[in-house]
């Protein structure tokens, strides 16, 4: 139970430092298309994801997080 709480706190920490959004579409056999949206376009990224899913695409929406204690961005599934 403690592990789940720590995980939720860490995921919230990462969400607090999201700098942009990334929509990743699976095109087949190791091929992906990434579309980026800035921080103010979160709703637009979600709409784009929903639109692709309605067309039958396999899509995942990520938040790209860059906390102050990291030098490399971390992708957070939303």
C-alpha positions in Angstrom: 0.0 0.0 0.0 2.9 2.4 0.9 4.4 1.6 -2.5 1.3 2.8 -4.3 1.2 6.1 -2.4 4.8 6.8 -3.2 4.2 6.0 -6.9 1.2 8.4 -7.0 3.3 11.1 -5.3 6.1 10.6 -7.8 3.8 10.7 -10.8 2.2 13.9 -9.5 5.6 15.4 -9.0 6.4 14.6 -12.7 3.1 16.1 -13.8 3.8 19.3 -12.0 6.8 19.8 -14.3 5.3 19.0 -17.7 6.7 21.3 -20.3 4.9 20.0 -23.4 2.7 17.2 -24.7 3.5 14.5 -27.1 1.0 12.3 -29.1 2.6 9.1 -30.3 0.9 7.2 -33.0 1.9 3.6 -33.8 2.3 3.2 -37.6 3.4 -0.4 -37.6 6.4 -2.6 -36.8 8.6 -0.2 -35.0 7.4 2.9 -36.7 6.0 5.8 -34.8 4.8 9.3 -35.5 5.2 11.9 -32.8 3.3 15.2 -32.7 4.2 17.8 -30.1 2.0 20.4 -28.5 3.2 23.2 -26.2 2.1 23.5 -22.6 -0.9 25.7 -23.4 -2.3 23.2 -26.0 -3.0 20.3 -23.6 -6.7 20.3 -24.6 -5.8 20.4 -28.3 -3.5 17.4 -27.8 -6.3 15.4 -26.1 -8.7 16.3 -28.9 -6.1 15.2 -31.5 -5.6 11.9 -29.6 -9.4 11.3 -29.4 -9.8 12.0 -33.1 -7.0 9.5 -34.1 -8.5 6.8 -31.8 -11.9 7.3 -33.5 -10.2 6.5 -36.8 -8.8 3.3 -35.3 -5.3 4.4 -34.7 -3.2 3.2 -31.8 -2.3 6.4 -29.9 -0.8 7.4 -26.6 -0.7 10.9 -25.0 2.4 11.7 -23.0 3.4 14.7 -21.0 7.0 15.6 -21.3 8.3 16.4 -17.9 11.5 18.1 -16.9 11.8 18.3 -13.1 14.6 20.6 -11.7 16.6 17.6 -10.4 16.8 15.9 -13.9 18.8 16.8 -16.9 16.9 14.6 -19.4 13.1 14.9 -20.0 10.8 12.1 -18.7 7.7 11.0 -20.6 4.6 10.6 -18.4 1.6 8.7 -19.7 -1.6 10.7 -19.4 
